[in-house]
Amino acid sequence: MAIKLFNSQTSMFCEKVRVVFALKKVPYEVVDVRADERKSLLEYTNQRKVPTLNYNGECVIDSTVISARLERDHPQNSIYPEGANNKGLCLAIEDWSDEVLIHANHAMRRADNPEAKQEAEAEWDSHFKTLDQMYTGKKFIFDNRMTIADISIFSELHYLYTAVKYEVPAQYKNVHAFLENMRQTLKLKSLADSFDAPSL
Ligand SMILES: N[C@@H](CCC(=O)N[C@@H](CS)C(=O)NCC(=O)O)C(=O)O
């Protein structure tokens, strides 16, 4: 039985999972949930969220759970750093990115008046400061190799650029360098493209 990913090409959490699949070179089929307005997803899972996997007959929901499951069953090209301390830190950063940066993305996307825009910019600004420090002198956060922490952060920044159409201010040089490094690592021609390569 094939692995099926219920996918929305514009979802940052789906992009996160597509990168993990590609890194591990695990083949999968895509079910585009936009094609039938999530009808087949609802029929299969009784809920609306993507990414969802039909994993050889087993239903697996949530990008963090899916990524951990792929790591367990396909340990090649690990998405976690070496050592328990760094692994714990990596999981915490993944969670921060998925729960906190998404909030800033939604705030920016929904801002429909100057005050709301200013608030959303202030929210992102504090995260850009954090990220700029995190990536000072580093290609990736851990051991100079891409982990799920970098993948989660990239997915949020990429969504900010492509869907929200907000550019990271030029002063955050390390954030820009990280985005360019990820663009090259993921072999994207341009940051405007979404990631859908079957392998890396
Ligand atoms: N924590 C979840 C979040 C998933 C999520 O929020 N997915 C959004 C798309 S980015 C979705 O499918 N929303 C549709 C809905 O809630 O109806 C994950 O990491 O997978």
The ligand as a Tripos MOL2 file, in Angstrom:
@<TRIPOS>MOLECULE
LIG
   20    19     1     0     0
SMALL
NO_CHARGES

@<TRIPOS>ATOM
      1 N1         -0.1590   21.6190   14.2620 N.3       1 LIG1
      2 C1         -0.6400   21.2150   12.9500 C.3       1 LIG1
      3 C2         -1.2680   22.3960   12.2370 C.3       1 LIG1
      4 C3         -1.9530   22.0200   10.9230 C.3       1 LIG1
      5 C4         -2.7450   23.1700   10.3440 C.2       1 LIG1
      6 O1         -3.0300   24.1680   11.0280 O.2       1 LIG1
      7 N2         -3.0990   23.0320    9.0710 N.am      1 LIG1
      8 C5         -3.8920   24.0420    8.3760 C.3       1 LIG1
      9 C6         -3.2420   24.3970    7.0570 C.3       1 LIG1
     10 S1         -1.7120   25.2590    7.2880 S.3       1 LIG1
     11 C7         -5.2470   23.4800    8.0170 C.2       1 LIG1
     12 O2         -5.3350   22.4180    7.4300 O.2       1 LIG1
     13 N3         -6.3010   24.2070    8.3640 N.am      1 LIG1
     14 C8         -7.6500   23.8720    7.9300 C.3       1 LIG1
     15 C9         -8.6430   23.9020    9.0510 C.2       1 LIG1
     16 O3         -8.2300   24.0110   10.2200 O.co2     1 LIG1
     17 O4         -9.8260   23.8190    8.7310 O.co2     1 LIG1
     18 C10         0.5460   20.6270   12.1650 C.2       1 LIG1
     19 O5          1.6980   20.8490   12.5300 O.co2     1 LIG1
     20 O6          0.2930   19.8440   11.2220 O.co2     1 LIG1
@<TRIPOS>BOND
     1     1     2 1
     2     2     3 1
     3     2    18 1
     4     3     4 1
     5     4     5 1
     6     5     6 2
     7     5     7 1
     8     7     8 1
     9     8     9 1
    10     8    11 1
    11     9    10 1
    12    11    12 2
    13    11    13 1
    14    13    14 1
    15    14    15 1
    16    15    16 2
    17    15    17 1
    18    18    19 2
    19    18    20 1
@<TRIPOS>SUBSTRUCTURE
     1 LIG1         1 GROUP 0 **** ****
